[in-house]
């Protein structure tokens, strides 16, 4: 999901730059200002007499794309945050019991490992069992009965 959000962010920046240039290229009502400095006259010669219509339509489309991308990025970040908090977002914290002695002994690591193992088993026991997967019923043949061992021959 983070890859998609990164790609959408790059596209949003690109659309924002295009939107800025489209706004600056539009000629002002008095034919002065930044529109003339950014080539307002050249845009008119490139697009013909309908320059203001072409630039206005392109600005409207770029603004719509900007707002749609912004909203999609917002929803994506909300989804990602909710998913991280629902799954815990981090590894569980397991407290390590303090050892009775300060000097390391050969049995201390085994006691700590046993305690951690017990805590993990308790946490797994608290979690609900996963739901069975719905699908075609497995056809398993019953296990063959083990043959009974032959009795040893009687000796007279």
C-alpha positions in Angstrom: 0.0 0.0 0.0 2.9 2.4 0.8 4.2 2.0 -2.8 0.8 3.1 -4.2 0.8 6.1 -1.8 4.3 7.0 -2.9 3.4 6.9 -6.6 0.2 9.0 -6.0 2.3 11.5 -4.1 4.7 11.9 -7.0 1.8 12.3 -9.4 0.2 14.9 -7.0 3.4 17.0 -7.0 3.6 16.8 -10.8 -0.1 17.9 -11.1 0.6 20.7 -8.6 3.5 22.1 -10.7 1.4 21.9 -13.9 -1.5 23.7 -12.1 0.9 26.4 -11.0 2.2 27.0 -14.6 -1.3 26.9 -16.1 -2.5 29.6 -13.7 0.6 31.7 -14.4 0.2 31.4 -18.1 -3.3 32.8 -18.2 -3.5 36.3 -19.5 -4.7 38.9 -17.1 -7.8 41.0 -17.8 -5.5 44.0 -18.3 -2.9 42.1 -20.4 -0.3 42.7 -17.8 1.2 40.9 -14.9 2.7 37.4 -14.7 0.6 36.1 -17.7 2.5 38.4 -20.0 5.8 37.6 -18.3 5.3 33.8 -18.7 4.5 34.0 -22.4 0.9 35.0 -22.4 1.3 36.4 -25.9 3.1 33.2 -27.1 0.4 31.0 -25.7 -2.2 33.0 -27.8 -0.2 32.5 -30.9 0.2 28.8 -30.2 -3.4 28.1 -29.4 -5.0 30.7 -31.5 -7.7 33.1 -30.5 -9.2 30.6 -28.1 -6.2 30.7 -25.7 -8.2 31.7 -22.7 -10.7 28.9 -23.2 -7.9 26.3 -23.7 -6.0 27.4 -20.6 -9.2 27.7 -18.5 -10.3 24.2 -19.4 -6.8 22.8 -18.7 -6.7 24.7 -15.4 -10.1 23.3 -14.3 -9.0 19.7 -15.3 -5.7 20.1 -13.4 -7.5 21.4 -10.3 -10.0 18.5 -10.3 -7.1 16.1 -10.7 -5.3 17.8 -7.8 -8.3 17.6 -5.4 -9.1 14.0 -6.4 -5.5 12.9 -5.8 -5.4 14.8 -2.5 -8.5 13.0 -1.3 -7.3 9.6 -2.4 -4.0 10.1 -0.6 -5.9 11.1 2.6 -8.1 8.0 2.4 -5.0 5.8 1.7 -3.2 7.2 4.8 -6.3 6.7 7.0 -6.6 3.1 5.8 -2.9 2.5 6.4 -3.1 3.9 9.9 -6.2 1.9 10.8 -4.6 -1.3 9.5 -1.5 -0.7 11.5 -3.4 -0.1 14.7 -5.7 -3.1 14.1 -2.8 -5.5 13.7 -0.9 -4.1 16.6 1.6 -2.3 14.5 4.5 -3.7 16.5 5.8 -6.8 18.1 4.3 -7.7 21.4 6.1 -6.6 24.5 7.3 -9.6 26.7 8.7 -8.7 30.0 11.9 -10.5 30.9 12.0 -11.6 34.5 15.0 -10.3 36.6 17.4 -13.1 37.5 17.9 -13.9 41.1 21.7 -13.6 41.0 23.8 -11.1 39.3 26.5 -13.6 38.2 25.7 -15.5 35.0 25.2 -19.2 35.5 24.6 -21.9 33.0 21.0 -22.5 34.1 20.0 -18.8 34.0 19.5 -18.6 30.2 17.5 -21.9 30.3 15.2 -20.5 33.0 14.7 -17.2 31.1 13.9 -19.1 27.8 11.5 -21.4 29.6 9.7 -18.3 31.1 9.5 -16.6 27.7 8.2 -19.8 26.1 5.5 -20.1 28.8 4.4 -16.5 28.2 4.2 -17.0 24.5 2.1 -20.1 25.0 -0.2 -18.2 27.3 -0.6 -15.4 24.7 -1.3 -17.9 21.9 -3.9 -19.6 24.1 -5.7 -16.3 24.5 -6.0 -15.7 20.8 -9.1 -17.1 19.1 -8.6 -20.1 16.8 -8.6 -19.3 13.1 -11.9 -20.0 11.2 -11.9 -23.2 9.1 -11.3 -22.6 5.4 -14.4 -23.3 3.4 -13.8 -25.5 0.4 -14.3 -28.9 -1.0 -14.4 -31.6 1.7 -11.2 -33.5 1.9 -11.7 -37.1 1.1 -9.2 -39.0 3.2 -9.3 -42.7 3.5 -9.3 -44.2 6.9 -6.0 -45.3 8.2 -5.4 -49.0 7.6 -5.6 -51.2 10.7 -2.3 -52.4 11.9 -1.9 -56.1 11.6 -1.9 -58.0 14.8 1.4 -59.6 15.6 1.6 -63.3 15.3 1.7 -65.2 18.5 5.1 -66.8 19.2 5.2 -70.6 18.6 4.7 -72.7 21.7 7.6 -74.8 22.7 6.8 -78.2 24.5 
